[in-house]
Amino acid sequence: MKKFLYLVHGADYLVKNYTFLGERRAADVLLSTYNKPGKGAYFFPDSTWAEGRNQLLEKALELNEEYEYYIFLDDDISFHKGSYERFEDSLNELNPAVAVPVFIPKTTHSVLGFGISFHHKFFFPLKRYQVCHLADGQFMAFHKDVIKDRILMPLQNQFDEISWWFTSSAQQLLMHNFYGDHTLQMNDVIINNESHREYTKNDYKEQRAEWFQSQFSVPVENPRPWAVNLMSLQGIKYFFLNYRIRDLCKVARQFFNSVAGTFRYKKAESYRLMKEEVLQKLKPDSVLFKQYMAGRQPYETFQQVQKNSRTS
């Protein structure tokens, strides 16, 4: 039985480069395209980044086989350091709820260690993994329990017309507020992805704040600005050049929380959320809570919940 399922949505001429992932002993792969049909791939015409991932997840959940981890990839990933096998080994060993690699240049300044971290040269991480507050959505692994609870995935794509960044940003905040102690960044796997494509990227922060206020019954912990590593030259530079005075204490606190969380990290036997735990955070009439409850019913029920949320 294979433990990992890779899900790759993108352009037909790029996703075909990922078929090899399913030819290995440890993993299977599902592919989908948005621009035109591709061999061995599902075709979701003109789908957005979020729509494509959601529809691909639906196909994955229709399979007879259940996987330990569902790993979502963009279609243009390349490794600066490490490999898929190295990432999978860490998942097997550490068993996190959510896991990501390091991304150049976006998250190199957050790696705990000493040296010059921008491109991971002359740099020595304290540990090969760490608890992280935020990550990029281009390469993310979700434990099967997280998938079953339907909080992080499927993605909230009802705001795609405003900004595709809203979708990823909302997922990041949910990840931090529900699985923050068990979200790991694998510091020995580093990804290059500096390509930029045209997509809807208007300002979304006001709508995001309103949406979270409608979902949560308690204040939402927002880890932005990005936590930085105050022991590295790049992290110190990023800290002083990018934050206002009122943000500095918050960033410093996040740094110390990352250090403490990393050294006390222990894998959990299960990541399933209890109903009482979810109700402590979410309003009982919220879309998120309805999605969570729909996760305990047939998948079609969840699809109806998301459809209703887009039209409300």
Stockholm file with secondary structure:
# STOCKHOLM 1.0

chainA/1-312         MKKFLYLVHGADYLVKNYTFLGERRAADVLLSTYNKPGKGAYFFPDSTWAEGRNQLLEKALELNEEYEYYIFLDDDISFHKGSYERFEDSLNELNPAVAVPVFIPKTTHSVLGFGISFHHKFFFPLKRYQVCHLADGQFMAFHKDVIKDRILMPLQNQFDEISWWFTSSAQQLLMHNFYGDHTLQMNDVIINNESHREYTKNDYKEQRAEWFQSQFSVPVENPRPWAVNLMSLQGIKYFFLNYRIRDLCKVARQFFNSVAGTFRYKKAESYRLMKEEVLQKLKPDSVLFKQYMAGRQPYETFQQVQKNSRTS
#=GR chainA/1-312 SS CCCEEEEEEECHHHHGGGGGGGGSTTEEEEEEESSSCCTTSEECTTCCHHHHHHHHHHHHHTSSCCCSEEEEECTTCEEEECCHHHHHHHHHHHCCSEEEEEEETTTGGGSCEEEETTTTEEEEESSSEEECSCCCTTEEEEEHHHHHHTSSSSCCCTTTTTBHHHHHHHHHHHHHHHHGGGEEEEEEEEEECCCCCCCCBCCCHHHHHHHHHHHBSSCCCCCCSCCCCTTBHHHHHHHHHHCCHHHHHHHHHHHHHHHHHHHTCCCCSCCCCCHHHHHTTBCTTSHHHHHHHHTTSCHHHHHHHHHHHHHC
#=GC SS_cons         CCCEEEEEEECHHHHGGGGGGGGSTTEEEEEEESSSCCTTSEECTTCCHHHHHHHHHHHHHTSSCCCSEEEEECTTCEEEECCHHHHHHHHHHHCCSEEEEEEETTTGGGSCEEEETTTTEEEEESSSEEECSCCCTTEEEEEHHHHHHTSSSSCCCTTTTTBHHHHHHHHHHHHHHHHGGGEEEEEEEEEECCCCCCCCBCCCHHHHHHHHHHHBSSCCCCCCSCCCCTTBHHHHHHHHHHCCHHHHHHHHHHHHHHHHHHHTCCCCSCCCCCHHHHHTTBCTTSHHHHHHHHTTSCHHHHHHHHHHHHHC
//
